Amino acid sequence: MSDVNSSSNFIKHIVKKDLAEGTYNHVVTRFPPEPNGYLHIGHAKSIVLNFELADEFDGTTNLRFDDTNPLKEDQEYIDAIKEDIAWLGYEWENLCYASNYFEEMYEQAKKLIRQDDAYVDDLNQDEIRNMRGTFEEPGQESPHRNRSVEENLKLFEEMKDGKYGNGEKVLRAKIDMASPNINMRDPVMYRISHATHHHTGDTWCIYPMYTYAHPMEDVIEGVTHSICTLEFQDQRPFYDWVVAHADHPAKPKQIEFARLNLTNTVMSKRKLKQLVDESYVDGWDDPRMPTISGLRRRGFTPESIKQFCREIGVAKADNLVDFRMLEHFVREDLKMDAPRTMSVLKPLKVVITNYPEGQVEWLDADVNPENPEMGTRKIPFSREIYIEQEDFMEDPPKKYFRLFPGNEVRLKHAYFIKCNDFVKDDDGNVVELHCTYDPETKSGSGFEGRKVKGTLHFVEATKAVPAEFRLYDSLIDDEKSGDDFLEAVNPDSLEVTHGFVEENMKHVFSQDKFQFFRHGYFNVDSKDSRKDHLVFNRIVSLKSSFKL
């Protein structure tokens, strides 16, 4: 359950006060995504806030698709959004679409015309923008502002009937062209768009603007607290204007909070779509993306995302959150449940020359030393093993405690081995080590005859399972951010290596999660991994300098 009792959640205190004063008797919130892209971690913050706030006060939450722009919307996005919310563990009370209310919105717009609160304008988008004025100067009234009610009704109905082309006419609210709030200077309510809608087909060729549709949807659904991000704060007077003019007893309240901003990340659906469309990433679910589907594919858990959203709180001022904070919560969530195992990402072969040829020994290892209830596993050991290339140096610096000629180390769960010789290829690269082992030093035997300073992980060679490993870095480099965000795309955000995992990993399934000794937490890729070609995504490294 959430920590919505946090003092940092000012919205919770507003809701509590409204209930105590009888302003509302039953809390209704809504999560209103536009189906023009996939959800990202910023949307997760809103999901957690809306669903858990309503849950705390025994209220309800609607999932509503604000599908008012058929040119950018797609059923693919609707399906993905529903999947993401369900994966996070939330259930919506009602599944709603703005398009379900098009007729009611249209009738409400005609009522505004009859009250002389709205008019049809022939100005195009640029002309309207140029006549809006500035923060210091009032706007100019359209020459069509004083059309008669009868003419406006006729023109609006003709717009609906398809008589005019895209951009020829709009419906505007008649409010105040001298208002200090530019958003109240006769905002556009309807525009013409001859486009097939995913839900209504070709029934409509006029579509409500979001700023008009949003409050109308809230009114129709009986929403009590319409929670938005800060960019809608200046739109609140128009929201309240629409609510006040609506023929409906429901009077929702709009409340704004600071959106989530993360370091080394873009949080704009438009920019994320550009990364997808221009093939900077492998789709919306690329594990480098901050989308919920990308985080899921990478291996983040629902609970880690929800705990992160709860911890950052709800504030009025924009702030920048370190991405490492999100990584902290997935480590915390996985450390007790993720099985420990060993993998070699960049293998170097080791031949233990004094170990019997053809013999395979099975050693005991903990599944998770932090959770003894998970038991033990068996790992093979033989004459040939793989270690990491970085765990050997021919001429090491001081305080290098791994393998080098003449040095002895411990193999995790196994024995001490000592490097005696090595083999190079024609290019001078070390490709094989020759070592000896001491049978008296077996892990768990109690041997204390001598100490070694280094412990290396390994994978036994004859039963090793080949695997691909994908290591991720930040997709965006904040230090390179400029006018064009694409210039800040990190060309080294993905490193792919090929190595081996333990024999007991050959039957893993999509989305299985493990801690690979020394390397971090990994997840079986849900798109590319197959039984004959395992692919592991690194979720996070084992440690971080971030402090909560």
Secondary structure, 3 states (H helix, E strand, C coil): CCCCCCCCCHHHHHHHHHHHCCCCCCCEEEECCCCCCCCEHHHHHHHHHHHHHHHHCCCEEEEEECCCCCCCCCHHHHHHHHHHHHHHCCCCCEEEEHHHHHHHHHHHHHHHHHCCCEEEECCCHHHHHHCCCCCCCCCCCCCCCCCCHHHHHHHHHHHHCCCCCCCCCEEEECCCCCCCCHHHCCCEEEEECCCCECCCECCCCEEECHHHHHHHHHHHHCCCEEEEEHHHHHHHHHHHHHHHHCCCCCCCEEEEECCCEECCCCCCHHHHHHHHHCCCCCCCCCCCCCEHHHHHHHCCCHHHHHHHHHHHCCCCCCCEECHHHHHHHHHHHHCCCCCEECEECCEEEEEECCCCCCCEEEEEEECCCCCHHHCEEEEEEECEEEEEHHHECCCCCCCCCCECCCCEEEECCCCEEEEEEEEECCCCCEEEEEEEEEHHHCCCCCCCCCCCCCEECCEECCCCEEEEEEEECCCECHHHCCCCHHHHECCCCEEEEEEEECHHHCCCCCCCEEEECCCEEEEECCCCCECCEEEEEEEECCCCCCCC
